Each structure stands twice: as structure tokens, then as C-alpha cells.
């Protein structure tokens, strides 16, 4: 736990796909709760639950080291980025279908790839750009003109995409100094503190069953953000963009199963284009990993 930088680089894509599944569960639970409770109350309780989950899981192993951040300013800015993104995401989910809203949020990898060269000095390869371009094209197909998404509500997932991209860049910048569990503890704590006034002001009674769901999505959020932190520690941000698009597939399945929202033909086409981007990016990396494992020297 104390040496996250030793994570093998090939695990980055795998961890990103797993994190995407956790985030799809998070969005599904959030959308379900948003139908019956004030939005800010749900976001606030999710951050409270996320912070408590990190503390309960890691304090027995790390003790006070969990709270030992090297840069509180960086942690605070990182937390504000994610908090702002969460507020915009839940407003988008309350007004748009799950799969389509998730798809628009995935403009973030495009922004990450563009910013990573400027801020992180990480050179994106030609295949990175091709894969991300496929993902962006898939998003455009899903959120096409006349598809019912081009309303003012589309600004919420677009704003979330921007803040999520900055969040990922800041996470990558802090990879040398911050422990992953510490970073995610402060991420949750910042959100819980910032949103507390609105959460309390909009408070509505929550039955025990829904309160358990709130705690569950907070725990899922904690695990998901911890997983994505390790993914960003293991691999360059630009190379992980296409893998994060797998969340759209998870969101589609969950939206179908929970809300009976079946994507139309164009939405399915967009998702296939997004999947193509992930395949174009993953095949070369898998081949390199295989040749290294077999001890084959590349020509």
C-alpha cells in the first residue's frame, strides 16, 4: 500500500476498466436515489459515506499515516474538482438517460489526452489519438443532433467532463508524493465539507433501505476512486483514455436492467465505435506485454 508506484504498467488498463464498472454502479444508484430525494442531499451523503469507508478500510492498516498528505493544497484542489464534477453529473443523470449522460461525460479522455502533453509532458502516441478519436466519434453518434440530448441539460455532463479531466491530470501530477488511500480520503473529505450546507438545508428523511443504498454507493465510490488512482499511477493518463470508455457499456447494461432504458440503434452504433477505440489501443500493448513475458526481442 505504501509503494503504489511499483504497480506494473500493464495493470493500468485493467484497473481503469474495473474502476469504470464501479463508477457505473455509482451512477446507477445515484440516479435511482435522485428520483426521490433532493440532489444535493444525495451527493453530500455519498461523500460522507465515501470518506467513512476509506477511514474504516485503511486506518487499521495505516494509522495516522492515512492523514499525512504532502500537499494539502493539491489535495484540496483535487477534491474540489471531483466535487464539482459530481454535482454536475448527478444533475445530468436526473435529467438525461443513464447511458447517454455517461457517454457525454466521456469527453473527459479527449481533454485528458490534450492536456497531458501540456501539463504532464507525456507524449501521446498516434494510436492514443486514434483510439480517443474513435471514442469521441462514438460519443457524437450517441449525442447526435435530433437525438433528444441537445438541451440545456447537456451542459451538466459537459461540465462534468471538464472537471473530471482536470481531476485526472492532478491525480497524475501527485503520483510521486501522495499515497493513493490518503488522496482518496481527502477527496471524499473535501466533498463532504463543501457540500454540507446544501445537504443539511435540503435534508429529507431517508428510510433504512435507501440509507443502506447511500452507504453502498459511497463505499463503491471510495473503491472506484482508489482503483482509478492506482490506474493513473501505473500508466500515463493519455494511454488510459480509451479504456475508461468501458463505463458506457456498463452503464448501458445497468440502465437496461434497472430502468428498462434500451438504447436505440444509433446509440448501439456509437458504443461499438467506442469499443473499437479501446481495441485499437489495447492490442499493441497486449502484444508488447506478451513479447516481454516470452522474452522475445522486438525488432
C-alpha positions as CSV (number, residue, x, y, z in Angstrom):
1,X,0.0,0.0,0.0
2,X,2.9,2.3,0.7
3,X,4.5,1.8,-2.7
4,X,1.9,2.4,-5.3
5,X,4.5,3.4,-7.9
6,X,5.6,-0.2,-8.1
7,X,2.4,-1.2,-9.8
8,X,3.3,-2.8,-13.2
9,X,2.3,-0.6,-16.1
10,X,0.2,-3.2,-17.8
11,X,-2.3,-3.2,-14.9
12,X,-3.3,0.4,-15.7
13,X,-5.8,-0.5,-18.4
14,X,-7.2,-3.4,-16.3
15,X,-7.6,-1.2,-13.3
16,X,-9.3,1.5,-15.4
17,X,-11.9,-1.0,-16.7
18,X,-12.6,-2.2,-13.2
19,X,-12.9,1.4,-11.9
20,X,-15.3,2.1,-14.8
21,X,-17.6,-0.7,-13.6
22,X,-17.6,0.7,-10.0
23,X,-18.5,4.1,-11.4
24,X,-21.3,2.7,-13.4
25,X,-22.8,1.2,-10.3
26,X,-22.3,4.5,-8.5
27,X,-24.2,6.4,-11.2
28,X,-27.0,3.9,-11.3
29,X,-27.5,4.1,-7.6
30,X,-27.3,7.9,-7.7
31,X,-29.8,8.2,-10.5
32,X,-32.2,5.9,-8.6
33,X,-32.0,7.9,-5.4
34,X,-32.2,11.3,-7.2
35,X,-35.7,10.4,-8.3
36,X,-36.9,10.6,-4.7
37,X,-34.6,12.8,-2.8
38,X,-33.0,16.3,-3.1
39,X,-30.0,16.1,-5.4
40,X,-27.5,17.9,-3.1
41,X,-28.5,15.7,-0.2
42,X,-27.6,12.6,-2.2
43,X,-24.3,14.0,-3.3
44,X,-23.4,15.1,0.2
45,X,-24.3,11.8,1.8
46,X,-22.3,9.9,-0.9
47,X,-19.2,11.9,0.0
48,X,-19.7,11.4,3.7
49,X,-20.1,7.6,3.1
50,X,-17.0,7.6,0.9
51,X,-14.9,9.3,3.5
52,X,-16.0,7.0,6.2
53,X,-15.4,3.9,4.0
54,X,-11.8,5.0,3.3
55,X,-11.2,5.6,7.0
56,X,-12.7,2.3,8.1
57,X,-10.8,0.3,5.5
58,X,-7.4,1.9,5.8
59,X,-7.0,3.3,9.3
60,X,-6.4,-0.1,10.9
61,X,-3.5,-0.7,8.4
62,X,-2.1,2.8,8.1
63,X,-2.9,4.5,11.3
64,X,-2.2,8.3,11.3
65,X,-0.3,7.9,8.0
66,X,-3.6,7.9,6.2
67,X,-3.9,11.6,7.0
68,X,-0.3,12.5,6.2
69,X,-0.7,14.5,2.9
70,X,2.4,16.1,1.4
71,X,0.4,18.8,-0.2
72,X,-2.9,19.8,1.3
73,X,-3.4,22.5,-1.3
74,X,-3.1,19.9,-4.1
75,X,-5.5,17.5,-2.2
76,X,-8.0,20.4,-1.7
77,X,-7.9,21.4,-5.4
78,X,-8.3,17.7,-6.4
79,X,-11.2,17.3,-4.1
80,X,-12.9,20.5,-5.4
81,X,-12.6,19.2,-9.0
82,X,-14.2,15.9,-8.2
83,X,-16.9,17.6,-6.0
84,X,-17.8,20.0,-8.8
85,X,-17.9,17.1,-11.3
86,X,-20.2,15.0,-9.0
87,X,-22.7,17.9,-8.6
88,X,-22.9,18.3,-12.4
89,X,-23.1,14.5,-13.0
90,X,-26.0,14.0,-10.7
91,X,-27.9,16.9,-12.2
92,X,-27.2,15.4,-15.6
93,X,-28.3,12.0,-14.5
94,X,-31.5,13.4,-13.1
95,X,-32.4,14.9,-16.5
96,X,-30.9,12.6,-19.0
97,X,-30.9,8.8,-19.7
98,X,-28.1,6.9,-17.8
99,X,-26.2,5.6,-20.9
100,X,-26.4,8.8,-22.9
101,X,-25.4,11.0,-20.0
102,X,-22.5,8.8,-19.2
103,X,-21.4,8.9,-22.9
104,X,-21.3,12.7,-22.9
105,X,-19.2,12.8,-19.7
106,X,-16.7,10.8,-21.6
107,X,-15.5,13.8,-23.4
108,X,-13.1,13.8,-20.5
109,X,-10.5,11.4,-22.0
110,X,-10.3,13.7,-25.1
111,X,-9.5,16.6,-22.8
112,X,-7.0,14.5,-20.7
113,X,-5.1,13.5,-23.9
114,X,-4.9,17.1,-25.0
115,X,-3.8,18.4,-21.6
116,X,-1.4,15.6,-20.7
117,X,1.1,16.8,-23.2
118,X,0.9,20.4,-22.0
119,X,0.9,19.8,-18.2
120,X,2.4,16.3,-17.7
121,X,4.9,16.3,-20.6
122,X,3.5,12.9,-21.6
123,X,3.7,12.5,-25.4
124,X,0.6,10.8,-26.7
125,X,1.3,8.3,-29.4
126,X,-0.5,8.3,-32.8
127,X,-2.5,5.2,-31.7
128,X,-3.6,7.0,-28.5
129,X,-5.2,9.8,-30.6
130,X,-6.8,7.3,-33.0
131,X,-8.4,5.4,-30.1
132,X,-9.6,8.6,-28.4
133,X,-10.9,9.9,-31.7
134,X,-13.0,6.7,-32.0
135,X,-14.3,7.3,-28.5
136,X,-15.2,10.9,-29.3
137,X,-16.9,9.9,-32.6
138,X,-18.9,7.3,-30.7
139,X,-20.0,10.0,-28.2
140,X,-21.1,12.3,-31.1
141,X,-23.1,9.4,-32.6
142,X,-24.9,8.9,-29.3
143,X,-25.4,12.6,-28.5
144,X,-26.4,13.3,-32.1
145,X,-28.5,16.4,-33.2
146,X,-32.1,15.4,-33.0
147,X,-31.4,12.6,-30.6
148,X,-33.1,14.4,-27.7
149,X,-29.9,15.3,-25.8
150,X,-29.2,18.8,-27.2
151,X,-31.0,20.7,-24.5
152,X,-29.6,23.0,-21.7
153,X,-29.2,19.8,-19.5
154,X,-26.4,18.7,-21.8
155,X,-24.2,21.4,-20.1
156,X,-24.1,19.3,-16.9
157,X,-22.3,16.3,-18.3
158,X,-20.1,18.6,-20.5
159,X,-19.1,20.5,-17.4
160,X,-18.5,17.2,-15.5
161,X,-16.2,16.0,-18.4
162,X,-14.1,19.1,-18.0
163,X,-13.7,18.9,-14.2
164,X,-13.1,15.1,-14.4
165,X,-10.3,15.7,-16.9
166,X,-8.6,18.2,-14.6
167,X,-9.1,15.7,-11.7
168,X,-7.3,13.0,-13.6
169,X,-4.4,15.4,-14.5
170,X,-4.0,16.5,-10.9
171,X,-4.1,12.8,-9.8
172,X,-1.3,12.0,-12.2
173,X,0.7,15.1,-11.1
174,X,0.6,13.9,-7.5
175,X,1.7,10.3,-8.2
176,X,5.2,10.8,-6.8
177,X,4.3,12.2,-3.4
178,X,0.8,11.1,-2.3
179,X,-0.4,7.7,-1.1
180,X,-3.5,6.6,-3.1
181,X,-5.6,6.0,0.1
182,X,-4.6,9.4,1.5
183,X,-5.5,11.1,-1.7
184,X,-8.9,9.5,-1.8
185,X,-9.6,10.1,1.8
186,X,-9.1,13.9,1.3
187,X,-11.1,13.8,-1.9
188,X,-14.1,12.5,0.0
189,X,-13.5,14.8,3.0
190,X,-13.4,17.9,0.8
191,X,-16.7,17.0,-0.9
192,X,-18.3,16.2,2.5
193,X,-17.3,19.6,3.9
194,X,-18.0,21.7,0.9
195,X,-21.5,20.2,0.3
196,X,-22.5,20.1,3.9
197,X,-24.5,23.3,4.0
198,X,-26.6,22.3,0.9
199,X,-27.0,18.7,2.1
200,X,-28.4,19.8,5.5
201,X,-30.5,22.6,4.1
202,X,-32.2,20.2,1.6
203,X,-32.5,17.3,4.1
204,X,-35.4,14.9,3.7
205,X,-36.0,11.8,5.8
206,X,-34.5,8.6,4.3
207,X,-35.9,5.1,5.1
208,X,-33.4,2.5,6.3
209,X,-33.4,0.6,2.9
210,X,-32.4,3.7,0.9
211,X,-29.9,4.8,3.6
212,X,-28.2,1.4,3.1
213,X,-28.1,2.1,-0.6
214,X,-26.5,5.5,0.1
215,X,-23.8,3.9,2.2
216,X,-23.3,1.3,-0.5
217,X,-22.7,3.8,-3.3
218,X,-20.4,5.8,-1.0
219,X,-18.3,2.6,-0.5
220,X,-18.4,1.9,-4.2
221,X,-17.2,5.4,-4.9
222,X,-14.4,5.0,-2.5
223,X,-13.2,1.8,-4.1
224,X,-13.7,3.1,-7.6
225,X,-11.7,6.3,-7.0
226,X,-8.9,4.3,-5.2
227,X,-8.8,2.0,-8.3
228,X,-8.6,4.8,-10.8
229,X,-5.9,6.4,-8.7
230,X,-3.8,3.2,-8.9
231,X,-4.5,3.1,-12.7
232,X,-3.2,6.6,-13.1
233,X,-0.2,5.7,-11.0
234,X,0.6,2.7,-13.2
235,X,0.2,4.2,-16.7
236,X,0.3,7.5,-18.5
237,X,-3.0,9.4,-18.4
238,X,-3.2,9.7,-22.2
239,X,-2.9,5.9,-22.7
240,X,-5.8,5.1,-20.3
241,X,-8.4,7.4,-22.0
242,X,-9.9,4.8,-24.3
243,X,-10.2,2.2,-21.6
244,X,-12.3,4.4,-19.4
245,X,-15.0,4.4,-22.2
246,X,-15.9,0.9,-21.0
247,X,-18.1,2.6,-18.4
248,X,-20.5,3.5,-21.2
249,X,-21.0,-0.2,-21.8
250,X,-21.5,-1.0,-18.1
251,X,-23.9,2.0,-17.8
252,X,-25.9,0.7,-20.8
253,X,-26.4,-2.7,-19.2
254,X,-27.3,-1.3,-15.8
255,X,-29.7,1.3,-17.4
256,X,-31.3,-1.5,-19.3
257,X,-31.6,-3.8,-16.3
258,X,-32.6,-1.2,-13.6
259,X,-34.5,1.5,-15.6
260,X,-35.6,-0.6,-18.6
261,X,-33.9,2.1,-20.8
262,X,-33.0,0.3,-24.0
263,X,-30.6,2.3,-26.3
264,X,-31.7,2.8,-29.9
265,X,-29.8,1.6,-32.9
266,X,-27.6,4.7,-33.2
267,X,-26.7,4.5,-29.6
268,X,-25.5,0.9,-30.1
269,X,-23.5,2.0,-33.1
270,X,-21.8,4.7,-31.0
271,X,-20.9,2.2,-28.4
272,X,-19.4,-0.1,-31.0
273,X,-17.3,2.8,-32.3
274,X,-16.1,3.5,-28.8
275,X,-15.2,-0.2,-28.3
276,X,-13.2,-0.1,-31.5
277,X,-11.1,2.7,-30.0
278,X,-10.3,0.5,-26.9
279,X,-9.4,-2.4,-29.1
280,X,-7.0,-0.3,-31.3
281,X,-5.3,0.9,-28.2
282,X,-5.2,-2.4,-26.2
283,X,-3.9,-4.8,-28.9
284,X,-0.4,-3.2,-29.3
285,X,0.0,-3.0,-25.5
286,X,-1.0,-6.6,-25.1
287,X,1.4,-7.7,-27.8
288,X,4.2,-5.8,-26.1
289,X,3.4,-7.4,-22.8
290,X,3.3,-10.8,-24.4
291,X,6.6,-10.4,-26.1
292,X,8.2,-9.2,-22.9
293,X,6.9,-12.2,-21.0
294,X,8.1,-14.6,-23.6
295,X,11.5,-12.9,-23.8
296,X,11.1,-12.0,-27.5
297,X,13.3,-9.1,-28.6
298,X,11.4,-6.5,-30.6
299,X,12.9,-5.7,-33.9
